[in-house]
Amino acid sequence: MTLWGGRFNKEPSDSLAALSRSVHFDWRLAPYEIEVNLVHLKNLVAQAVISKDDGAKIQVALLELATEIGSGKFTYTKTMKMFIAQLNGD
């Protein structure tokens, strides 16, 4: 699954796909991304944009993801886009 699936009739060229592949760099930022998302989540719950129940579930999932990344259980492949796209089902 690609982030652009459904927006275009054809798959991107190999050179464009290679250019847009930044997981090797983004991967090092994963712990910080999760930390930022936890803070953002806290604010969304505080403003009642996300219910406390849903916020708790999302928090558990983010913490699980952080643990899996830290332990090496969750890994990426060259065809994987940023993990947040996976979580969103894009």
LINUR-V985489 format. One line per field, one symbol per residue. phi: phi as a letter, one per 40 degrees, with the letter a starting at -180 (. if undefined). psi: psi as a letter, one per 20 degrees, with the letter a starting at -180 (. if undefined). A space follows every 10 residues. Layout:
phi: ???
psi: ???
This chain:
phi: .bccdgcbcb cccdcccccc cbddcddccd dcccdccccc ddcccccgcb cdccdccccd cccccccccc cgccbbbccc cdccccccgc
psi: pqhjpihqhq qqrhhgghhi ojhhghhhig hhgggghggg gghhghjkhp qhghghgggg gghgggghgh iihorrrhip aqhhhghij.
